[in-house]
Amino acid sequence: MKIKQCWLMVVFISALIGCARYTPDPIEVTAIAQHDRRTELAISTDMVIEAAAKAALMEKEAWQAEAHIVVNAYNGAVLVSGQAQTELLKQDIIEMIRRLDHVSMVHDHVLKDYPSNYVERNADAALLQQLHAALMQIRTIPNFDSSMVKVIVEKSVVYLMGTVHRNEGAVVVNVIQHQANVKQIVMLFEYLD
């Protein structure tokens, strides 16, 4: 019954957002919710926001050549990271994302720069795997699950999203800052205390 209710909410949200082409898989949403402090509805909404942003970015061919943009949503707060070649392009992208339904806040971390290349993106992917492995080793916090923290890496800058207690956030940051190749850490946590 719960999966059916979630499925109906997702379809309703998708229709409201105007991205009816994408409907999150209710089984995937339920699986994510097992290790996440967001509700299934919030997870579904975030997935739809990300899909709507990606679709809107893909519609603009010029943006694809002049920018590399990564969009991550957590409880309606959207992290926009990457690179755009001009300030005007950056502003256009951020404004487009602000106008999406259910976006409560936009964290603008787009650099005015040439889009990252495949070597840089592969290095970021390797660093991301390294960080996930390091976070999985945290044993000092009772009931801590590393999948509660969303980790994004862009040009070796690490962005952290999630709903955490302050002590959890401090331990996560401590673990991340001791990893090789991390240039900077940007905390975008929602704190429970």
C-alpha positions, 0 to 999 in steps of 0.5 A: 500500500505504501509503495502505491501511495508513493507512486501516486504522489510521484506521478502527481508531482511529475505532472505539477512540475511539467516533467511527466516524461520522468517518473522516479521508480517507486522501488528505487525511492523506497530503497533510498529512503531506507538509508536517508532522513528525507521522506519518500515524497522529498526524495521523489521531488528531488529526483524530479527537480534534477530530471527537470533541470537536466532536461532544461539544460539539454534543450539549450545546445549553446549551453552544452558547448559552453558549460558543464553544469551539475545539478543536485537537489536535497529537500528542495535545495538545489546545488548548481555546480560546474563551469560556464564560460561567461557570467551571462550564461551562468546567470541564465542557467541559475535563473532557469533552475530557480524557476523550476517548481518545488525549488526552495533555494539555489546554491550557486557554485558555478565558476566562470571558467571553461567546462571541465574536460574528461580528464578532470571529470575522471579525476573527480569520479575517482575522488568521489569513489575514494570519499565514499569508501572513506565515509563507509569506514566511520564507526564512531557514530552510533547508527550513522550510515554514510549514504545519508550524506550526498557527496558531489565532487567538481574540480576537486571541490567537495560539496556535502548535502544531507540532514545530519546532526552537528557531530555527524557533520563534523566527523564527515568533514574531518574524514573528508579533509584528510583525503588526498586531492581535496581542494575545498569542502563546502558544507550544505548540510541541514542540521537536526540540532 
